[in-house]
Amino acid sequence: MEKNSKWYLALICLIGVVIGIVFVGVLTSVVHWAGSPKFCGEFCHSMDLTYVAYQKGDHFRTGSGATAGCSDCHLKNHSNEHVGPIDYVALLLDKAHAGSVSLVGEIQGSMSTHEKQLAMREHLAQEVYDQMIDRNFSACRGCHDVEKMYDPKRPMLAEIHRGFGPESEKKVDCLACHPTAGHNYGYIIPRKTAKTE
């Protein structure tokens, strides 16, 4: 087959397409695996205490049977089911940043024990909270269409959430009312009680 023939060029294009499809498939699989609760909680040792708190949180097992994973809440655009190519690139950049922070923590050993993880918890929680505020809780609103919520036993539920839908630009703070949605440390950290004399 001659290098300048149309069959040679077609073969090169076909090989390029196949390599591209395999690359995208592998990349997507790695991103999903590296953002799964099993990876974050069991493979990444600096998150094992956080994983226990996640298992006690409201999103681990919901009334509907759905489970929100780590990436659903912590990665930009992950909970949005209509992600386009630009949004997916932003998701990958967000994943790369989060992964590099965790990797540095693993290498430094700054969160290698439960005591160190608890010492860092307040700082890390504030970082996540600031990120969610900055993103206007888009991760929450990517999964919850709160404008359609209706419970005949609690009719005020829909009224309270009016205007907080996924398309709304209204500023919200989901954690103000739902502080244990993602992680519930109440089972891990004993509550401080007043000493009785």
N, C-alpha and C positions, 0 to 999 in steps of 0.2 A: 504494500500500500504506500503510495507516494505521499510525502508530507504536505504537498500543496493540493491534494485531491479533496473533494467535498466529503468523501467518506472518512477520511482521516480527521478532518475538522469536526465532523459530526460525532466521531468516536471520542475525541478529546472533550467536546461539550457534554456528552453523555457521562463520561467519567467524572467531570467536574460537578455535574448535577447530583450524581450518586454520592460523591464525597461530601457535597454540601448538605444533602438530606441526612446522611449519617452523622455529620458534625452537629447539625441542629438537634437531631434526636438525642445524641449523647449529652449535649449541653443542657437540654431541657430536663433529661432524666437526672443529671447531676444536681441541677438547681432544685428540683423537687425533693430529691433524697437529702440534700444538705439543708433543706428548710423544714424537714419533717420533725415532729415532736420526738420521735425515736432517736434521730441523729442529734438533735439539740440536747435532749435529756440523758441519753446513754452514751453516745460517742464523744460528745463535747463535755468533758468532766467539769469544766468551770460552770456548767449550767445545771448540775444534778440537783442541787437544792431548789433552784428555780423550777425545775421539772416537777418536783414533788408538790410545790405550791401551785403549779399549773394544773396538776391532777386533782387538786382540791378546789380549783376555781370554777366559776360558772360556765366556762366555755368547754371544759373537758368533756362533760356529759350534759347535754341540754335536754329539755323536755321533748324536743322533736327528734332526738337521737343524733343530731348533727354534732360534729366536733370541729371547733376552730383550731387549726394548727398554728404553730409559731409564726410561720410566714404570713398567714392571713392577717395577723395583727401588726407584725413588726416590719414587713417589707412594703415599700411603696408600690401601689397598684396591684398587689397580689390578690386582694379580695374583690377587685373589679373584674367582673366576668367579660367585659368588652375591652380587653387590653389590645391596643394596636402595637405596631412595631416600635414606635418611639417610646411608648409607655413601657414596653417590655425591656428595651435597652435601659430605661431609668430603673426598672426593677433589678436588672442585672448589676448595674452600678451600685445600687443600694445594698444588694446582697454581697457584692465584693467588699464594700466598706465595712458592713457588719461582720463579715467573715474575717477580715484582716484585724479588726479590733479584738475579736474572740481569739484569733490565732496568736496575736501578741500577748494577750492575757495568759493563754496556755503556756507559751514559751517562757514568759516571765514568772509564771507560777503565782500571779497576783490573786488568783481565785482558786487555788488548788485545794483548799480545805473549806469545810462548811463555815468555820469561824471567819475566814477571809471573805467568803461569799456574803455572809451576813453583814460584815463590816462595810462592804461595797454596795450593799443593796439599796440604801437610801440614795446614794449618788447615781447609780444606774437607773433606778426608778425615776429620778428627776429627769435624766437624759431622755428616757422613753416618753415621759409625760410631755416634755418640751417639744419633742418631735411630733407627738400626736396633736398638740395644740397648733404647731406650725402647719401641719397638714389638715387642720380642721377636722380631725377624727374621720378622715376619708376611709380608713380601714374599717371602722365600725359601720359607717354608712354604706360601704361597699357590700356588706352582707345583710344588714338590717334595713329593710324598707319600712322605716318606722311610721311613715304616713299611712300605711295600710294595716297597721296593728289594730286589732279589735278583739276585745275580750268582753263578752256580755256580762261577766261577773265584775269586771273592772272597766266600766265605760270611759272613765277619765284617762285611761292609758293612751288612747288615740289622741285625745285632746291635749295632753301634756306634750306629746311628741309632734304635734302639728308644725309643719314648716321645717322639720329636721331631716327631710328625705335626702337621698343621695345627690340630687341635682341642686339642692339648696346651698346658697352661699352664706347662710346665716351661721354665725360663730356658735359653736357648741362646746360643751365639756362633758363628754359621756361618763368620764370617771368620777365626776362630782356626785353622780347618783349611783353609779355602778362600780365601786372601787375594787371589788373582787371578781370582776368579769374575767380577767385573764389569769391572775394568780391570787391565791388566798394563803397568806403567810400566817394567818391566825392559828392554823393547825401546827405550825412549826415553831413560831416564836411565842413563848408563853407570855400571856398578857401580864402587865405589871399590876400588882395589887397593892393596896395600901397596907402597910405593916400594922398589925395590931399589937399593942403592948400588953 
